[in-house]
Amino acid sequence: MLPNVRKFYRPTSLEEAVALLNSEKERNVVLGGGTQLALSAHPGIEGLIDLGGLGLDKIERRGEEIVIGARARPSDLFRSELLRDVADNILAEAAGNYLAEVQRNRASIGGILISCAAWADIAAALLAIGGRITIAGKDGEKTMTVDEFYEAGPSKAAHRAIITELRIRAGGRGAYQRLAKTETDISILSSLVRLDEETDGTIREARVVIGGATALPVRVREVEEKLRGKRLDPALAEEASRDCPIETVGDFRASADYRRKMAAVLTKRALAALAK
Amino acid sequence: MYADKDPGSLKVVGTPQRRVDVLEKLTGAARYTADLKLPGMLYAKVKRSPHARARIIRIDTSRAAALPGVRSIITGEELPYRVGLYIVDKYVMARGVVRHFGEAVAAVAADSIEIAQRAVDLIEVEYEVLTPVLDPVKAFDRRSPLVHPDLGEYEYVEAVFTPVPGTNIANHTKLRKGNLAKGFREADWIVEREYTNPSVQHVPMETHVAIGQWGPRDQVTLWSSAQSPFTVRNLFCHAFKLPHKNVRVIVPYVGGGFGGKAGIHLEPLVACLSRKAGGRPVRLVATREEEFSLLPCRSALTYRIKTGLRNDGRIVAQKMTMFWDAGAYADYAVNVTRASGYSASGPYEIPNAWIDAYTMYTNKPFGTAYRGFGHVEFSWGIERHMDLCARTIGMDPLEFRKVNALRPGSLTLTGERITVNTGNVTKCMEEVAKAINYGRLTAREKAREKRTGKKIGKAVAALHKAPAMPPFTSTVVILRMNEDGTVTANFSLSEIGQGTYTSVAQVIAERLKFPMEKIRVCLDTDTEHDPYDWQTVASKGLVLTGNAAILAAEDLLRRAYGTAGQILRAHPRDLDHDDEKVFLRHHPDRSVTFREMAVGYAYPDGNGIGGQIVGVGRYIAQGLSNLNKETGQGHPALDWTYGAHGIIVEVDPETGEYNVLKVASAFDVGKAINPECVRGQAVGGMLQGLGTAVCEGYMYDTEGHLLNPSFTDNKVPTAMDLPEEVESIAVETPQIDGPYGARGVGEHPMIAVCGALGNAIQNAVGADLTHMPMRQEDVWRALRKKTSINHFITRCGFGCKR
């Protein structure tokens, strides 16, 4: 419970929301889906800025891009017809593994990106798909790539600012492998791949991402390099993923050692699925 | 009773009657304790200890008390009341010291939950943090700090338990059978290993809920989600030194218990809050997080087994040592230790046996009853160990089990002679072996292995359990005939999902020859209006209450025959009944309906005879005794229900992941009073067992903080995790003194699933595991001969909340 919340705002314009967020008089925070705030007991938080009135919950196609509003929920992504055209639906699949139905129906994709829990495959899937994130701050809107967003660190990239939308490129092929204790478990580790290929099958761009290894999802450049400019077949899938040189962390869900070994196994399986 | 009835003559018993509570539960019409809103009711919240072991230096409630809407605040200092089932070792709230993470140190009742929570946040507690005792084996060390330095001063049930003052041993159960040293001398092989499992949580759908009202003249009313209303009343009266007539416990619908609600838990707390708030009712609903540490769990176990074997496969000696991790309070754990201490070998005959079972106090949330009452935990070790023994001598593990299985003529660990009617564990094993095509892979399975690159393994494990209860456990059923000839039945089991109320209604209908729809069983329990029952635990409900129901039905018939004999001017011996009528056997057309006699028969001139027809049936367990404290010999078992599980598993050797393809389960239930209820128990219990085998378990950091009190990090299986195929088989070897030959099967489906799975995994890929849950990484590590990771106490990395 947030003990000192006194005000609840529901702004109707983004400018108003940004101004409230940058208020010098009171400490306001953004209320997206509220699933994180519900667990918080931060005494410094005085006001909540509900983004529900800004129309940020749409998923729509604009030309070659799919635009996802920051308040779209995992369940919206999971059901979206439009996302099926993006890397074989891996974003929607990852959204379907986000915690439980209750949270999938409440959480917002913007909030998930900001908190960016290591186990949230949805965040790893976005990095695998690639795209741009639009962020509104007091100096206006800016966009950055998902890669830049993670490099800067989510809370820094969106400091006192509001994520408004994500733009992702349609097309490509994708694969998603994960390790979990049960069907409804969050992932211990996941591997997500997007391939964009020329008409003759040559790989133009490969994005290979491991989620759950460290606090933020990471791209495995070494594997991507081995794939680029080649055509994927079972031998290449095996060869490219033989080593997945990434840093891993251990915790009570799995050891660093196991995660490191599994990163290679899951990536091999993801690529093998695409090589069929 | 009526175990020899020809099954063809039974009309209601043995048929899949619809559960008596199904519509209310499915439609939401059923009212649970948390649905109750009493006039003037207050809402409670608890301040919990963030430390595993600490001295309470100071509690400042002044800021909380100043908050508008706060009606009462209590701390341990003002509550000198101790409660305890077998050892009276727990204050209503921590006094002076806290003994586990999550223990209650203060509580507030206020006009709303929000105000109560706010007040709890404002209570300041200053602690002096002490080094906790976390490892139940290290707690055994004489140099270990003591969780209960005052152990020698506590009251306890002396006939049954043996606490050791000056140590952390809450109870030491001993069993000595035959001559162990001689047995080991006769052995060709000695196989010794240690098996472990952590604490787990019951996870009932409804958390613990209690409402307490301390009325004028110390009349206390408690509404509770409890499994055992009379035990709540008994322990409450003992703690507060109140006469039993003063305390009333009401249990409405209960949303699952699994043993976690068997004892007394939140009731004293809400009662004390109510007393301080001038008698206003106070309700406390435990949060899911509180279920994990404020409320009790299942004890962890470290189990050492040393077995002497002959080359022909016979076990000749077995030494068993158990360290049960009771946590901070003895609660049920001492009795789990006792019950496990006399069945610790599983359903196998051990001619020379030696058991030392210790209940160890540690600074962790305390252990209580949990479906299986210790048997799931030790069965993990025993069933893994039986496979190790078989492998050692090169024998098929199923064959090995059959060679050693208890059979007519065998003596149990406590010296009880097994008879033909005790049940048939070998048949259970054979049934499940057949159901999984044990011992070979089918063509389909071979093709599947080839297609997936995974390995398929199979195993069979066996189990047994008797009710763990006092030898003098008793129950009562009262039947009252209503004006229209329908019958209302009162008895005090809690319907916690097990289906016993339906089965008992079937027993009553059968004996009265009434249709089911004429029988009403009262689902809620009220100690003021319902007759006594000890508890709703131990898989004893159907056997004891079913027998009492038969006796009550016969008593009711006797009363009805008495009145009918007068009306029909016949000796009751010449009467019979059917079709809701009592008639003359010799002239069946001369009859009187039960309805006409229900509350007294009136002649045409208004003159009456009889009065309400009431039947009372009392039943007390027969022929049981306490166990000798030095040898463990005696008669503890009301009945033994045997069973077996056969498991087919598919394992990925590259990742350690596995997938349960099929579980076939067979239980010798004596008589399936309601086959659907038996199947419901079998499937539900099996999946609950799989949960503890696969993914559940408490994890602590080195300071004793519980790291995973949630469904995010303490996974429980859902319907999505069901095996691809489930088969449930009922074997029926009648229990002569069971109702229509029936035995209990409430807990058994959960037992031995874990061992069967571990054995199947080993048979598939060779991973040799001694700790459950078996996580993918554990399988992966075992395959690569890497040292396993300590699951009990771990360090915390990213992603964890604390």
HADDOCK unambig.tbl for C-alpha pairs under 7 A between the chains (distance, minus, plus):
assign (segid A and resid 118 and name CA) (segid B and resid 799 and name CA) 6.78 0.50 0.50
assign (segid A and resid 181 and name CA) (segid B and resid 695 and name CA) 6.17 0.50 0.50
assign (segid A and resid 182 and name CA) (segid B and resid 717 and name CA) 6.65 0.50 0.50
assign (segid A and resid 182 and name CA) (segid B and resid 721 and name CA) 6.52 0.50 0.50
assign (segid A and resid 183 and name CA) (segid B and resid 720 and name CA) 6.29 0.50 0.50
assign (segid A and resid 183 and name CA) (segid B and resid 721 and name CA) 6.20 0.50 0.50
assign (segid A and resid 185 and name CA) (segid B and resid 715 and name CA) 6.84 0.50 0.50
assign (segid A and resid 215 and name CA) (segid B and resid 798 and name CA) 6.93 0.50 0.50
assign (segid A and resid 250 and name CA) (segid B and resid 797 and name CA) 6.28 0.50 0.50
assign (segid A and resid 251 and name CA) (segid B and resid 796 and name CA) 5.72 0.50 0.50
assign (segid A and resid 251 and name CA) (segid B and resid 797 and name CA) 4.29 0.50 0.50
assign (segid A and resid 251 and name CA) (segid B and resid 798 and name CA) 6.53 0.50 0.50
assign (segid A and resid 252 and name CA) (segid B and resid 794 and name CA) 6.62 0.50 0.50
assign (segid A and resid 252 and name CA) (segid B and resid 796 and name CA) 6.29 0.50 0.50
assign (segid A and resid 252 and name CA) (segid B and resid 797 and name CA) 6.89 0.50 0.50
assign (segid A and resid 254 and name CA) (segid B and resid 777 and name CA) 6.87 0.50 0.50
assign (segid A and resid 258 and name CA) (segid B and resid 777 and name CA) 6.76 0.50 0.50
assign (segid A and resid 262 and name CA) (segid B and resid 655 and name CA) 6.78 0.50 0.50
